[in-house]
């Protein structure tokens, strides 16, 4: 029996990619889930149906987590349905693909837009969820960051800086919210999927994937399911872990590979 059975989790940005893989794995463990989306309802409802087919309750809730009122509404949806919240995964994120040496490619507003979703939204979600997570007695937050925030790589300097800020915020909140709530971070490397292929362009995406498969210790370019496994490690088996970063990149940070973070 999983310790997550019968519990409730919110995963932001969970209609596709890492978020969808995470709610599916939570459902496999008997956890009821809130699937969050900001634009397209149909994919979110499809994921919710997949979770219900596994025997759990699941709801899809539209909310732009960059707005505080919608963060509060998202948490309220879990409270209204189940009266509790045990886990929060801050997965929603955004970026702008700009080469790091193209300093003119980023405007000040780009930094503000990226920080709003990648940092401020995670803070607002944690603040909104804090009372329910504290009442759980075993509340857990996992922030989905990036290897970019550790190594200064990734889709743009603004993105890398935002993920570095998210990592630092994880440390601050782990101190502030203990002992009732644990706060940890998963730092994915390259994640296979349409989002990254579209952002990088097919040629660069395929070249980076091939390089990772040839040079990383695990000879693998990760997929959403690998990142979800790392998130579940903190949620399911990390009762004595808080304020920690887990780099889920197949060991790419050890190999000096051309990592292009999510």
C-alpha positions in Angstrom: 0.0 0.0 0.0 1.4 3.4 -1.0 1.5 6.2 1.6 -0.3 8.3 -1.0 -3.4 6.1 -1.2 -6.5 8.2 -0.3 -4.6 11.4 -0.3 -5.1 14.5 -2.5 -2.6 16.3 -4.7 -2.6 19.3 -7.0 -0.3 19.4 -10.0 -0.1 22.6 -11.8 0.3 22.6 -15.6 -0.7 18.9 -15.7 -2.7 18.5 -19.0 0.5 17.3 -20.8 4.2 16.5 -20.4 5.7 16.1 -16.9 2.6 17.3 -15.1 0.4 14.7 -16.9 2.9 11.9 -16.3 3.0 12.9 -12.6 -0.8 12.8 -12.1 -0.9 9.4 -13.8 1.7 8.0 -11.4 -0.1 9.5 -8.5 -3.3 7.9 -9.6 -1.4 4.6 -9.9 -0.7 4.9 -6.2 -4.3 5.6 -5.2 -4.0 9.4 -4.8 -6.8 11.7 -5.8 -5.7 14.4 -8.2 -6.4 17.9 -9.4 -5.4 18.4 -13.0 -4.7 22.1 -13.7 -4.7 23.7 -17.1 -4.7 27.3 -18.3 -6.0 27.1 -21.9 -7.0 23.7 -23.4 -9.7 21.9 -21.5 -9.9 18.8 -23.7 -6.4 17.4 -22.9 -6.9 18.0 -19.2 -10.2 16.2 -19.2 -8.6 13.3 -21.1 -5.9 13.0 -18.4 -8.6 13.2 -15.7 -10.5 10.3 -17.3 -7.3 8.3 -17.5 -6.8 8.8 -13.7 -10.4 7.9 -12.9 -9.9 4.7 -14.9 -7.2 3.8 -12.3 -9.8 4.0 -9.6 -9.2 7.4 -8.1 -11.1 10.7 -8.1 -9.8 13.4 -10.4 -11.0 16.8 -11.4 -9.7 19.2 -14.1 -9.6 22.9 -13.1 -8.8 25.8 -15.3 -6.6 28.4 -13.5 -3.8 30.7 -14.6 -1.4 30.3 -11.7 0.2 33.6 -12.5 -2.8 35.3 -10.9 -3.2 35.0 -7.1 -7.0 34.8 -7.2 -6.8 31.8 -9.5 -4.2 30.1 -7.2 -6.7 30.5 -4.4 -9.5 29.1 -6.5 -7.4 26.1 -7.5 -6.7 25.2 -3.9 -10.4 25.8 -3.0 -11.4 23.3 -5.6 -9.4 20.6 -3.8 -10.8 21.7 -0.4 -14.4 21.8 -1.7 -14.1 18.3 -3.2 -12.1 16.4 -0.6 -11.7 18.7 2.4 -7.9 18.2 2.4 -4.7 18.6 0.4 -1.6 16.6 1.0 0.7 17.4 -1.9 1.4 20.2 -4.2 3.6 19.9 -7.4 4.5 23.3 -8.9 5.1 22.2 -12.4 3.6 25.0 -14.5 6.4 26.9 -16.3 7.2 29.1 -19.3 10.2 30.4 -21.2 11.4 32.2 -24.3 13.9 30.5 -26.5 16.8 32.9 -27.0 20.5 32.0 -27.5 22.5 33.0 -24.4 24.9 35.2 -26.4 22.0 37.2 -27.9 21.6 39.8 -25.2 19.3 41.9 -27.3 16.9 38.9 -27.7 15.5 39.4 -24.2 13.6 42.5 -23.1 13.0 43.4 -19.5 9.3 42.3 -19.9 10.5 38.8 -20.9 12.2 38.4 -17.5 9.1 39.6 -15.7 6.8 37.3 -17.7 9.0 34.3 -17.1 9.5 35.0 -13.4 5.8 35.5 -12.9 5.1 31.9 -13.8 8.3 30.1 -12.8 8.8 31.8 -9.4 6.0 34.0 -8.3 3.2 31.6 -9.2 4.9 28.8 -7.3 5.2 31.1 -4.2 1.5 32.0 -4.5 0.4 28.4 -4.9 2.4 27.4 -1.8 1.0 30.3 0.2 -2.6 29.4 -0.9 -2.1 25.7 -0.1 -0.2 26.2 3.2 -3.2 25.9 5.6 -4.4 22.6 4.1 -0.9 21.2 3.7 -0.2 22.0 7.3 -3.4 20.4 8.4 -2.4 17.2 6.5 0.3 16.5 9.0 2.5 15.2 6.2 2.3 18.0 3.6 4.7 18.0 0.7 5.6 20.5 -2.0 7.7 19.6 -5.0 8.9 22.5 -7.2 9.8 21.5 -10.8 12.8 23.5 -11.6 15.5 22.7 -14.2 19.1 21.7 -14.6 19.3 25.2 -16.2 18.9 26.8 -12.7 22.0 24.9 -11.5 24.3 25.1 -14.5 23.2 28.3 -16.2 22.1 26.5 -19.4 18.7 26.1 -21.0 16.4 27.9 -23.3 17.4 31.4 -22.3 19.3 33.3 -19.6 15.9 34.6 -18.2 14.7 31.0 -17.9 17.9 29.8 -16.2 17.8 32.8 -13.8 14.2 32.1 -12.9 14.9 28.4 -12.1 17.9 29.5 -10.0 15.5 31.7 -8.1 13.1 28.8 -7.7 15.9 26.7 -6.3 16.8 29.4 -3.7 13.1 29.9 -2.8 12.9 26.1 -2.1 15.6 26.5 0.5 13.9 29.5 2.1 10.5 27.8 2.2 11.8 24.5 3.5 13.1 26.4 6.5 9.9 28.5 6.9 7.3 25.7 6.6 8.8 22.9 8.5 8.1 20.7 10.4 4.6 20.2 9.0 5.5 20.8 5.3 8.4 19.5 3.3 9.6 21.5 0.3 11.9 20.0 -2.3 12.8 20.5 -5.9 13.4 18.3 -9.0 15.7 19.7 -11.7 15.0 18.0 -15.0 17.4 18.1 -17.8 16.4 17.6 -21.5 12.8 16.2 -21.6 11.6 14.6 -24.8 8.4 16.0 -26.1 6.7 18.4 -28.6 7.1 21.4 -26.4 10.9 21.3 -26.4 11.0 20.2 -30.1 9.0 23.2 -31.1 11.0 25.6 -29.0 14.4 24.3 -30.1 13.5 23.4 -33.7 13.6 19.9 -35.0 17.3 19.9 -36.1 18.7 21.2 -32.8 16.4 19.0 -30.8 17.4 15.8 -32.6 21.1 16.7 -32.4 20.9 17.4 -28.6 19.0 14.2 -28.0 21.5 12.2 -29.9 24.4 13.8 -28.1 22.8 13.0 -24.7 22.2 9.4 -25.7 25.9 9.1 -26.7 27.6 10.9 -23.8 25.5 10.8 -20.6 26.3 8.0 -18.0 22.8 6.5 -18.5 23.0 7.0 -22.3 19.4 8.3 -22.3 17.4 11.4 -23.1 14.8 11.5 -20.4 11.0 11.6 -20.9 8.2 13.0 -18.8 7.8 9.7 -17.0 11.4 9.8 -15.7 10.8 13.3 -14.2 7.5 12.1 -12.7 9.4 9.2 -11.0 11.7 11.8 -9.4 8.8 13.9 -8.2 7.1 10.8 -6.7 10.3 10.0 -4.8 9.9 13.1 -2.8 6.2 12.7 -2.3 6.2 9.0 -1.4 9.5 8.2 0.1 11.0 11.4 1.3 9.6 11.8 4.8 12.9 12.9 6.2 14.0 15.1 3.3 13.4 18.8 2.8 15.2 21.6 1.1 16.8 19.2 -1.3 17.4 19.4 -5.1 17.3 16.3 -7.3 18.9 16.5 -10.7 17.0 14.2 -13.0 19.2 14.3 -16.2 20.6 10.8 -16.6 23.8 12.0 -15.2 24.3 14.6 -17.9 25.7 17.1 -15.4 28.6 14.7 -14.8 29.4 14.2 -18.5 29.7 17.8 -19.7 27.0 17.1 -22.3 25.3 19.8 -24.3 22.3 19.9 -22.0 19.4 22.0 -23.2 17.1 22.2 -20.2 13.4 22.1 -20.4 
